Amino acid sequence: MQIRQTLNSKKGFFISFEGGEGVGKSTQIDLLKKNLINKQFNVLSTREPGGTKEAEELRKFLVTGDKKAWDPYSESLIFNAIRREHINKIILPAIEDGTIVLCDRFIDSTIVYQGLVGEVSEKDLLELHKKYCYNLYPDITFFLDLSPQKGLNRALKRQNTIENRFENLGINYHQKILNGFDNLQKRNPSRIIRINADNSEEIISSEISSFTKKLLNVND
């Protein structure tokens, strides 16, 4: 699996955050963003599905409503269309401008949710990513590893309880999601870094910051 796709000369870095529901991705992205800004880096945080104005409109149809609204095949096509626009309009321009991009979910979520769990051919998903999304992969991915029950309990406490379509798919489904990310991390250990999300926010943030400093080759 290719880690970076060279389009012109990439000056910035691309970091993604992955995991099941309620693992704390948004919190850790915010903490890392503040940390990097304090070190004088230009930082952009974004998310999938979303990122562009149009994708944010489509997001509500994907993460809210009936849990059976879309099958995994339809989801994978929609996510790829959204991702292509996200890459073209947000991610690559930022990276090429020297910005560090922090993204809440990217291709790994599609491989796990629609592929390993939804049973869409991983080969087909990777081909779509190669053909339409430039075969772009993050420089590093943080997989926040947390038991599904704890994650769902956290998710239920969030203020935004409307975006619960995936949460409503049940504990067995979310155990498969965790197993899928575990499988993917073991196949890509140099890019996907496992983080114990059962630790405190401070410990998790410190661990993520340590890996990020190595990636960026900076000292405290």
C-alpha positions as CSV (number, residue, x, y, z in Angstrom):
1,M,0.0,0.0,0.0
2,Q,1.5,3.3,-1.1
3,I,1.9,5.9,1.7
4,R,2.5,9.1,-0.2
5,Q,1.6,10.2,-3.7
6,T,3.9,12.8,-5.1
7,L,1.9,15.4,-6.9
8,N,4.3,18.2,-7.8
9,S,6.4,18.8,-4.6
10,K,4.6,18.1,-1.4
11,K,5.8,20.6,1.3
12,G,3.3,19.9,4.1
13,F,2.2,16.7,5.8
14,F,-1.0,14.7,5.9
15,I,-2.1,13.0,9.2
16,S,-5.3,11.1,9.6
17,F,-7.1,9.8,12.7
18,E,-9.1,6.5,12.6
19,G,-11.1,4.3,14.9
20,G,-14.6,3.3,15.8
21,E,-17.3,5.5,17.1
22,G,-16.7,7.6,20.2
23,V,-12.9,7.0,20.5
24,G,-12.0,10.6,20.8
25,K,-10.7,11.5,17.4
26,S,-12.0,15.1,17.4
27,T,-10.6,15.8,20.8
28,Q,-7.1,14.6,19.9
29,I,-7.2,16.4,16.6
30,D,-8.0,19.7,18.4
31,L,-5.2,19.0,21.0
32,L,-2.6,18.2,18.3
33,K,-3.7,21.3,16.2
34,K,-3.2,23.6,19.2
35,N,0.2,22.0,20.0
36,L,1.5,22.4,16.4
37,I,0.2,26.0,16.1
38,N,2.1,26.8,19.3
39,K,5.2,25.5,17.5
40,Q,4.5,27.9,14.6
41,F,3.2,25.3,12.1
42,N,0.4,26.1,9.7
43,V,-2.3,23.5,10.5
44,L,-5.7,22.7,8.9
45,S,-8.2,20.3,10.4
46,T,-10.8,18.6,8.3
47,R,-13.0,15.5,8.2
48,E,-14.7,12.9,6.2
49,P,-17.4,12.7,5.1
50,G,-17.1,16.4,4.7
51,G,-14.4,19.0,4.2
52,T,-16.0,20.9,1.3
53,K,-19.2,22.8,1.4
54,E,-20.9,20.3,-0.9
55,A,-19.6,17.3,1.1
56,E,-20.8,18.7,4.4
57,E,-24.3,18.9,2.8
58,L,-24.1,15.2,1.8
59,R,-22.7,14.2,5.2
60,K,-26.1,14.5,6.9
61,F,-27.5,11.9,4.5
62,L,-24.7,9.4,5.3
63,V,-24.4,9.7,9.1
64,T,-28.0,10.4,10.1
65,G,-31.3,8.6,9.5
66,D,-32.2,5.0,8.8
67,K,-29.3,2.6,9.4
68,K,-30.3,0.8,6.3
69,A,-30.5,3.9,4.1
70,W,-27.5,2.9,2.0
71,D,-25.8,-0.4,1.3
72,P,-22.0,-0.6,1.6
73,Y,-21.6,-0.5,-2.2
74,S,-23.5,2.8,-2.5
75,E,-21.7,4.2,0.5
76,S,-18.3,3.4,-1.0
77,L,-19.1,5.2,-4.3
78,I,-20.4,8.2,-2.5
79,F,-17.4,8.4,-0.1
80,N,-15.0,8.2,-3.1
81,A,-16.8,11.0,-4.9
82,I,-16.7,13.1,-1.7
83,R,-13.0,12.2,-1.1
84,R,-12.0,13.2,-4.6
85,E,-13.5,16.7,-4.1
86,H,-11.9,16.8,-0.6
87,I,-8.5,16.0,-2.0
88,N,-8.7,18.4,-4.9
89,K,-10.2,21.4,-3.1
90,I,-8.9,21.1,0.5
91,I,-6.2,18.5,1.2
92,L,-3.7,18.9,-1.7
93,P,-3.8,22.7,-1.9
94,A,-3.1,22.9,1.8
95,I,-0.2,20.3,1.7
96,E,1.3,22.0,-1.3
97,D,1.2,25.3,0.6
98,G,3.2,23.8,3.4
99,T,0.3,23.1,5.8
100,I,-0.1,20.1,8.1
101,V,-3.5,18.6,7.4
102,L,-5.2,16.7,10.2
103,C,-8.1,14.6,8.9
104,D,-10.8,12.9,10.9
105,R,-11.1,9.7,8.8
106,F,-9.9,9.0,5.3
107,I,-9.4,5.9,3.1
108,D,-8.8,3.5,6.0
109,S,-12.4,4.0,7.2
110,T,-13.7,3.1,3.8
111,I,-11.6,0.0,3.7
112,V,-12.9,-1.0,7.2
113,Y,-16.5,0.1,7.2
114,Q,-17.5,-0.7,3.6
115,G,-14.8,-3.2,2.8
116,L,-13.8,-5.5,5.7
117,V,-17.1,-5.2,7.4
118,G,-19.5,-4.3,4.6
119,E,-17.9,-6.9,2.4
120,V,-17.2,-4.7,-0.6
121,S,-14.1,-6.1,-2.4
122,E,-11.0,-4.4,-0.9
123,K,-9.4,-4.8,-4.3
124,D,-12.2,-2.8,-5.9
125,L,-12.0,-0.1,-3.1
126,L,-8.2,0.3,-3.6
127,E,-8.7,0.5,-7.4
128,L,-11.3,3.3,-7.0
129,H,-8.9,5.1,-4.7
130,K,-6.0,4.7,-7.1
131,K,-8.1,5.7,-10.2
132,Y,-10.1,8.6,-8.8
133,C,-8.4,9.7,-5.5
134,Y,-4.7,9.8,-6.8
135,N,-3.7,6.9,-4.5
136,L,-3.2,9.4,-1.8
137,Y,-2.4,8.0,1.7
138,P,-1.6,9.9,4.9
139,D,2.0,10.2,6.0
140,I,0.9,8.8,9.3
141,T,-2.4,7.5,10.7
142,F,-3.3,7.3,14.3
143,F,-5.7,4.4,15.1
144,L,-7.4,5.1,18.4
145,D,-8.0,1.7,19.8
146,L,-11.0,1.4,22.3
147,S,-13.5,-1.3,23.1
148,P,-16.7,-0.8,21.1
149,Q,-18.9,-0.6,24.2
150,K,-16.9,2.2,25.8
151,G,-16.8,4.0,22.5
152,L,-20.6,3.8,22.0
153,N,-21.2,4.9,25.6
154,R,-19.0,7.9,24.9
155,A,-20.8,8.6,21.6
156,L,-24.2,8.6,23.3
157,K,-23.0,11.4,25.6
158,R,-22.0,13.7,22.8
159,Q,-24.1,16.9,22.2
160,N,-24.6,16.0,18.6
161,T,-26.9,12.9,18.9
162,I,-28.3,13.3,15.4
163,E,-25.3,11.8,13.6
164,N,-26.0,8.3,15.0
165,R,-26.7,6.2,11.9
166,F,-23.6,4.1,12.4
167,E,-23.9,4.0,16.2
168,N,-27.3,2.4,15.7
169,L,-25.9,-0.6,13.9
170,G,-25.3,-2.5,17.2
171,I,-22.4,-3.8,19.3
172,N,-21.7,-6.8,17.0
173,Y,-21.2,-4.5,14.1
174,H,-18.9,-2.2,16.1
175,Q,-16.8,-5.2,17.2
176,K,-16.3,-6.0,13.6
177,I,-15.2,-2.4,13.0
178,L,-12.6,-2.7,15.7
179,N,-11.4,-6.0,14.3
180,G,-11.2,-4.4,10.9
181,F,-9.0,-1.6,12.1
182,D,-6.9,-4.1,14.1
183,N,-6.4,-6.1,10.9
184,L,-5.5,-3.1,8.8
185,Q,-3.0,-1.8,11.4
186,K,-1.2,-5.1,11.5
187,R,-0.9,-5.0,7.7
188,N,0.4,-1.4,7.7
189,P,2.4,-1.0,11.0
190,S,4.8,1.6,9.6
191,R,2.0,4.0,8.7
192,I,-0.8,3.2,11.1
193,I,0.1,3.8,14.7
194,R,-2.0,2.1,17.4
195,I,-2.9,4.4,20.3
196,N,-4.6,3.0,23.4
197,A,-7.7,5.3,23.6
198,D,-8.6,4.0,27.0
199,N,-5.9,6.2,28.6
200,S,-6.5,9.8,29.7
201,E,-6.8,12.6,27.1
202,E,-3.4,13.9,28.3
203,I,-1.6,10.6,27.9
204,I,-3.1,10.0,24.5
205,S,-2.2,13.5,23.4
206,S,1.4,13.2,24.6
207,E,1.8,9.9,22.7
208,I,0.4,11.3,19.5
209,S,2.5,14.5,19.9
210,S,5.7,12.3,20.3
211,F,5.1,10.4,17.1
212,T,4.2,13.6,15.2
213,K,7.4,15.3,16.3
214,K,9.4,12.4,14.9
215,L,7.5,12.7,11.6
216,L,8.1,16.4,11.4
217,N,11.7,16.0,12.7
218,V,11.3,18.7,15.4
219,N,12.4,19.0,19.0
220,D,10.5,20.4,21.9
